[in-house]
Amino acid sequence: MPHFDLPLEELRRYRPELSEPDDFDVFWRRPFQPRVNTI
């Protein structure tokens, strides 16, 4: 069974303050660069 540190009703109402870094959109717009396995 999951364990939460807040009662269920408080979890349902919980709305954390969200902030995104200044470069958030830039990061996600960059093309995906697959990594080459070098091991």
N, CA, C and O atoms as a Tripos MOL2 file, in Angstrom:
@<TRIPOS>MOLECULE
protein
  156   155    39     0     0
PROTEIN
NO_CHARGES

@<TRIPOS>ATOM
      1 N           0.8450   -1.1780    0.0000 N.3       1 MET1
      2 CA          0.0000    0.0000    0.0000 C.3       1 MET1
      3 C           0.8920    1.2440    0.0000 C.2       1 MET1
      4 O           1.8810    1.2840    0.7320 O.2       1 MET1
      5 N           0.5620    2.2580   -0.8070 N.am      2 PRO2
      6 CA          1.3710    3.4770   -0.8550 C.3       2 PRO2
      7 C           1.3230    4.2210    0.4780 C.2       2 PRO2
      8 O           0.3400    4.1600    1.2170 O.2       2 PRO2
      9 N           2.3900    4.9060    0.7500 N.am      3 HIS3
     10 CA          2.4650    5.7170    1.9550 C.3       3 HIS3
     11 C           2.6880    7.1750    1.5540 C.2       3 HIS3
     12 O           3.6380    7.4960    0.8410 O.2       3 HIS3
     13 N           1.8090    8.0420    2.0170 N.am      4 PHE4
     14 CA          1.9250    9.4690    1.7350 C.3       4 PHE4
     15 C           2.0300   10.2110    3.0570 C.2       4 PHE4
     16 O           1.5240    9.7450    4.0780 O.2       4 PHE4
     17 N           2.6780   11.3530    3.0410 N.am      5 ASP5
     18 CA          2.8290   12.0940    4.2860 C.3       5 ASP5
     19 C           1.7070   13.1110    4.5230 C.2       5 ASP5
     20 O           1.7530   13.8700    5.4920 O.2       5 ASP5
     21 N           0.7090   13.1270    3.6470 N.am      6 LEU6
     22 CA         -0.4730   13.9620    3.8560 C.3       6 LEU6
     23 C          -1.7210   13.0930    3.7490 C.2       6 LEU6
     24 O          -1.7290   12.1100    3.0080 O.2       6 LEU6
     25 N          -2.7570   13.4410    4.4710 N.am      7 PRO7
     26 CA         -4.0210   12.7130    4.3080 C.3       7 PRO7
     27 C          -4.5470   12.8800    2.8810 C.2       7 PRO7
     28 O          -4.2410   13.8670    2.2110 O.2       7 PRO7
     29 N          -5.3160   11.9400    2.4360 N.am      8 LEU8
     30 CA         -5.8200   11.9220    1.0700 C.3       8 LEU8
     31 C          -6.5100   13.2260    0.6840 C.2       8 LEU8
     32 O          -6.2610   13.7390   -0.4060 O.2       8 LEU8
     33 N          -7.3530   13.7700    1.5230 N.am      9 GLU9
     34 CA         -8.0580   15.0080    1.1830 C.3       9 GLU9
     35 C          -7.0920   16.1750    0.9990 C.2       9 GLU9
     36 O          -7.3090   17.0200    0.1310 O.2       9 GLU9
     37 N          -6.0460   16.2330    1.7880 N.am     10 GLU10
     38 CA         -5.0550   17.2910    1.6100 C.3      10 GLU10
     39 C          -4.2530   17.0860    0.3320 C.2      10 GLU10
     40 O          -3.9000   18.0560   -0.3400 O.2      10 GLU10
     41 N          -3.9660   15.8530   -0.0030 N.am     11 LEU11
     42 CA         -3.2650   15.5650   -1.2480 C.3      11 LEU11
     43 C          -4.0840   16.0060   -2.4550 C.2      11 LEU11
     44 O          -3.5330   16.5230   -3.4270 O.2      11 LEU11
     45 N          -5.3680   15.8090   -2.3980 N.am     12 ARG12
     46 CA         -6.2410   16.2150   -3.5070 C.3      12 ARG12
     47 C          -6.2680   17.7250   -3.6820 C.2      12 ARG12
     48 O          -6.4110   18.2130   -4.8030 O.2      12 ARG12
     49 N          -6.1340   18.4650   -2.6000 N.am     13 ARG13
     50 CA         -6.1600   19.9320   -2.6700 C.3      13 ARG13
     51 C          -4.7830   20.5320   -2.8750 C.2      13 ARG13
     52 O          -4.6640   21.7120   -3.2060 O.2      13 ARG13
     53 N          -3.7660   19.7550   -2.6860 N.am     14 TYR14
     54 CA         -2.3990   20.2680   -2.7270 C.3      14 TYR14
     55 C          -2.0470   20.7940   -4.1140 C.2      14 TYR14
     56 O          -2.2010   20.0860   -5.1090 O.2      14 TYR14
     57 N          -1.5810   22.0240   -4.1760 N.am     15 ARG15
     58 CA         -1.1440   22.6520   -5.4180 C.3      15 ARG15
     59 C           0.2140   23.3000   -5.1500 C.2      15 ARG15
     60 O           0.2740   24.4280   -4.6610 O.2      15 ARG15
     61 N           1.2950   22.6000   -5.4640 N.am     16 PRO16
     62 CA          2.6120   23.1690   -5.1770 C.3      16 PRO16
     63 C           2.9000   24.3880   -6.0530 C.2      16 PRO16
     64 O           2.3530   24.5420   -7.1460 O.2      16 PRO16
     65 N           3.7500   25.2200   -5.5510 N.am     17 GLU17
     66 CA          4.1940   26.3600   -6.3470 C.3      17 GLU17
     67 C           5.1730   25.8270   -7.3900 C.2      17 GLU17
     68 O           6.1680   25.1880   -7.0480 O.2      17 GLU17
     69 N           4.8890   26.0880   -8.6390 N.am     18 LEU18
     70 CA          5.7270   25.5850   -9.7120 C.3      18 LEU18
     71 C           6.4880   26.7240  -10.3580 C.2      18 LEU18
     72 O           5.9450   27.7930  -10.6330 O.2      18 LEU18
     73 N           7.7460   26.4630  -10.5870 N.am     19 SER19
     74 CA          8.5580   27.4360  -11.3040 C.3      19 SER19
     75 C           9.4460   26.6730  -12.2710 C.2      19 SER19
     76 O           9.9260   25.5800  -11.9710 O.2      19 SER19
     77 N           9.6490   27.2540  -13.4080 N.am     20 GLU20
     78 CA         10.5130   26.5900  -14.3880 C.3      20 GLU20
     79 C          11.7570   27.4370  -14.6160 C.2      20 GLU20
     80 O          11.6990   28.6650  -14.5500 O.2      20 GLU20
     81 N          12.8750   26.7850  -14.8820 N.am     21 PRO21
     82 CA         14.1110   27.5340  -15.1280 C.3      21 PRO21
     83 C          13.9590   28.4360  -16.3520 C.2      21 PRO21
     84 O          13.1220   28.1930  -17.2220 O.2      21 PRO21
     85 N          14.7830   29.4790  -16.4000 N.am     22 ASP22
     86 CA         14.7280   30.4210  -17.5240 C.3      22 ASP22
     87 C          14.9560   29.7450  -18.8660 C.2      22 ASP22
     88 O          14.3970   30.1710  -19.8760 O.2      22 ASP22
     89 N          15.7640   28.7040  -18.8880 N.am     23 ASP23
     90 CA         16.0850   28.0330  -20.1570 C.3      23 ASP23
     91 C          15.2420   26.7780  -20.4170 C.2      23 ASP23
     92 O          15.6130   25.9430  -21.2410 O.2      23 ASP23
     93 N          14.1430   26.6480  -19.7380 N.am     24 PHE24
     94 CA         13.3030   25.4580  -19.8620 C.3      24 PHE24
     95 C          12.8570   25.2110  -21.3040 C.2      24 PHE24
     96 O          13.0050   24.1010  -21.8150 O.2      24 PHE24
     97 N          12.3170   26.2270  -21.9540 N.am     25 ASP25
     98 CA         11.8400   26.0660  -23.3420 C.3      25 ASP25
     99 C          12.9900   25.8040  -24.2990 C.2      25 ASP25
    100 O          12.8620   25.0030  -25.2250 O.2      25 ASP25
    101 N          14.0920   26.4640  -24.0840 N.am     26 VAL26
    102 CA         15.2630   26.2580  -24.9390 C.3      26 VAL26
    103 C          15.7360   24.8130  -24.8280 C.2      26 VAL26
    104 O          16.0450   24.1720  -25.8330 O.2      26 VAL26
    105 N          15.7890   24.3180  -23.6250 N.am     27 PHE27
    106 CA         16.2220   22.9340  -23.4110 C.3      27 PHE27
    107 C          15.3670   21.9520  -24.2120 C.2      27 PHE27
    108 O          15.9050   21.0640  -24.8730 O.2      27 PHE27
    109 N          14.0570   22.1010  -24.1620 N.am     28 TRP28
    110 CA         13.1680   21.1510  -24.8280 C.3      28 TRP28
    111 C          13.0690   21.3710  -26.3360 C.2      28 TRP28
    112 O          12.5910   20.4910  -27.0520 O.2      28 TRP28
    113 N          13.5080   22.5210  -26.8280 N.am     29 ARG29
    114 CA         13.5040   22.7540  -28.2740 C.3      29 ARG29
    115 C          14.7450   22.2120  -28.9640 C.2      29 ARG29
    116 O          14.7590   22.0500  -30.1840 O.2      29 ARG29
    117 N          15.7840   21.9300  -28.1920 N.am     30 ARG30
    118 CA         17.0120   21.3990  -28.7970 C.3      30 ARG30
    119 C          16.7270   20.0440  -29.4280 C.2      30 ARG30
    120 O          15.9110   19.2810  -28.9100 O.2      30 ARG30
    121 N          17.3780   19.7390  -30.5230 N.am     31 PRO31
    122 CA         17.1890   18.4200  -31.1290 C.3      31 PRO31
    123 C          17.7420   17.3290  -30.2160 C.2      31 PRO31
    124 O          18.7170   17.5210  -29.4890 O.2      31 PRO31
    125 N          17.1050   16.2250  -30.2830 N.am     32 PHE32
    126 CA         17.5400   15.0760  -29.4960 C.3      32 PHE32
    127 C          18.8570   14.5450  -30.0570 C.2      32 PHE32
    128 O          18.9700   14.2850  -31.2550 O.2      32 PHE32
    129 N          19.8360   14.3890  -29.1980 N.am     33 GLN33
    130 CA         21.1290   13.8540  -29.5960 C.3      33 GLN33
    131 C          21.3110   12.4750  -28.9570 C.2      33 GLN33
    132 O          21.6500   12.3830  -27.7780 O.2      33 GLN33
    133 N          21.0920   11.4100  -29.7180 N.am     34 PRO34
    134 CA         21.2520   10.0910  -29.1110 C.3      34 PRO34
    135 C          22.6850    9.8880  -28.6470 C.2      34 PRO34
    136 O          23.6290   10.3370  -29.2970 O.2      34 PRO34
    137 N          22.8350    9.2230  -27.5440 N.am     35 ARG35
    138 CA         24.1600    8.9210  -27.0290 C.3      35 ARG35
    139 C          24.6580    7.6230  -27.6390 C.2      35 ARG35
    140 O          23.8930    6.6840  -27.8620 O.2      35 ARG35
    141 N          25.9240    7.5940  -27.8960 N.am     36 VAL36
    142 CA         26.5480    6.3840  -28.4360 C.3      36 VAL36
    143 C          27.1590    5.6370  -27.2510 C.2      36 VAL36
    144 O          27.8770    6.2150  -26.4340 O.2      36 VAL36
    145 N          26.8670    4.3820  -27.1800 N.am     37 ASN37
    146 CA         27.4080    3.5690  -26.0970 C.3      37 ASN37
    147 C          28.9110    3.3990  -26.3230 C.2      37 ASN37
    148 O          29.3340    2.7830  -27.3010 O.2      37 ASN37
    149 N          29.7080    3.9470  -25.4130 N.am     38 THR38
    150 CA         31.1640    3.8800  -25.5680 C.3      38 THR38
    151 C          31.8050    2.8820  -24.6130 C.2      38 THR38
    152 O          33.0300    2.8030  -24.5140 O.2      38 THR38
    153 N          30.9880    2.1380  -23.9260 N.am     39 ILE39
    154 CA         31.5330    1.1750  -22.9600 C.3      39 ILE39
    155 C          31.8930   -0.1160  -23.6590 C.2      39 ILE39
    156 O          32.3680   -1.0530  -23.0170 O.2      39 ILE39
@<TRIPOS>BOND
     1     1     2 1
     2     2     3 1
     3     3     4 2
     4     3     5 am
     5     5     6 1
     6     6     7 1
     7     7     8 2
     8     7     9 am
     9     9    10 1
    10    10    11 1
    11    11    12 2
    12    11    13 am
    13    13    14 1
    14    14    15 1
    15    15    16 2
    16    15    17 am
    17    17    18 1
    18    18    19 1
    19    19    20 2
    20    19    21 am
    21    21    22 1
    22    22    23 1
    23    23    24 2
    24    23    25 am
    25    25    26 1
    26    26    27 1
    27    27    28 2
    28    27    29 am
    29    29    30 1
    30    30    31 1
    31    31    32 2
    32    31    33 am
    33    33    34 1
    34    34    35 1
    35    35    36 2
    36    35    37 am
    37    37    38 1
    38    38    39 1
    39    39    40 2
    40    39    41 am
    41    41    42 1
    42    42    43 1
    43    43    44 2
    44    43    45 am
    45    45    46 1
    46    46    47 1
    47    47    48 2
    48    47    49 am
    49    49    50 1
    50    50    51 1
    51    51    52 2
    52    51    53 am
    53    53    54 1
    54    54    55 1
    55    55    56 2
    56    55    57 am
    57    57    58 1
    58    58    59 1
    59    59    60 2
    60    59    61 am
    61    61    62 1
    62    62    63 1
    63    63    64 2
    64    63    65 am
    65    65    66 1
    66    66    67 1
    67    67    68 2
    68    67    69 am
    69    69    70 1
    70    70    71 1
    71    71    72 2
    72    71    73 am
    73    73    74 1
    74    74    75 1
    75    75    76 2
    76    75    77 am
    77    77    78 1
    78    78    79 1
    79    79    80 2
    80    79    81 am
    81    81    82 1
    82    82    83 1
    83    83    84 2
    84    83    85 am
    85    85    86 1
    86    86    87 1
    87    87    88 2
    88    87    89 am
    89    89    90 1
    90    90    91 1
    91    91    92 2
    92    91    93 am
    93    93    94 1
    94    94    95 1
    95    95    96 2
    96    95    97 am
    97    97    98 1
    98    98    99 1
    99    99   100 2
   100    99   101 am
   101   101   102 1
   102   102   103 1
   103   103   104 2
   104   103   105 am
   105   105   106 1
   106   106   107 1
   107   107   108 2
   108   107   109 am
   109   109   110 1
   110   110   111 1
   111   111   112 2
   112   111   113 am
   113   113   114 1
   114   114   115 1
   115   115   116 2
   116   115   117 am
   117   117   118 1
   118   118   119 1
   119   119   120 2
   120   119   121 am
   121   121   122 1
   122   122   123 1
   123   123   124 2
   124   123   125 am
   125   125   126 1
   126   126   127 1
   127   127   128 2
   128   127   129 am
   129   129   130 1
   130   130   131 1
   131   131   132 2
   132   131   133 am
   133   133   134 1
   134   134   135 1
   135   135   136 2
   136   135   137 am
   137   137   138 1
   138   138   139 1
   139   139   140 2
   140   139   141 am
   141   141   142 1
   142   142   143 1
   143   143   144 2
   144   143   145 am
   145   145   146 1
   146   146   147 1
   147   147   148 2
   148   147   149 am
   149   149   150 1
   150   150   151 1
   151   151   152 2
   152   151   153 am
   153   153   154 1
   154   154   155 1
   155   155   156 2
@<TRIPOS>SUBSTRUCTURE
     1 MET1         2 RESIDUE 1 A MET
     2 PRO2         6 RESIDUE 1 A PRO
     3 HIS3        10 RESIDUE 1 A HIS
     4 PHE4        14 RESIDUE 1 A PHE
     5 ASP5        18 RESIDUE 1 A ASP
     6 LEU6        22 RESIDUE 1 A LEU
     7 PRO7        26 RESIDUE 1 A PRO
     8 LEU8        30 RESIDUE 1 A LEU
     9 GLU9        34 RESIDUE 1 A GLU
    10 GLU10       38 RESIDUE 1 A GLU
    11 LEU11       42 RESIDUE 1 A LEU
    12 ARG12       46 RESIDUE 1 A ARG
    13 ARG13       50 RESIDUE 1 A ARG
    14 TYR14       54 RESIDUE 1 A TYR
    15 ARG15       58 RESIDUE 1 A ARG
    16 PRO16       62 RESIDUE 1 A PRO
    17 GLU17       66 RESIDUE 1 A GLU
    18 LEU18       70 RESIDUE 1 A LEU
    19 SER19       74 RESIDUE 1 A SER
    20 GLU20       78 RESIDUE 1 A GLU
    21 PRO21       82 RESIDUE 1 A PRO
    22 ASP22       86 RESIDUE 1 A ASP
    23 ASP23       90 RESIDUE 1 A ASP
    24 PHE24       94 RESIDUE 1 A PHE
    25 ASP25       98 RESIDUE 1 A ASP
    26 VAL26      102 RESIDUE 1 A VAL
    27 PHE27      106 RESIDUE 1 A PHE
    28 TRP28      110 RESIDUE 1 A TRP
    29 ARG29      114 RESIDUE 1 A ARG
    30 ARG30      118 RESIDUE 1 A ARG
    31 PRO31      122 RESIDUE 1 A PRO
    32 PHE32      126 RESIDUE 1 A PHE
    33 GLN33      130 RESIDUE 1 A GLN
    34 PRO34      134 RESIDUE 1 A PRO
    35 ARG35      138 RESIDUE 1 A ARG
    36 VAL36      142 RESIDUE 1 A VAL
    37 ASN37      146 RESIDUE 1 A ASN
    38 THR38      150 RESIDUE 1 A THR
    39 ILE39      154 RESIDUE 1 A ILE
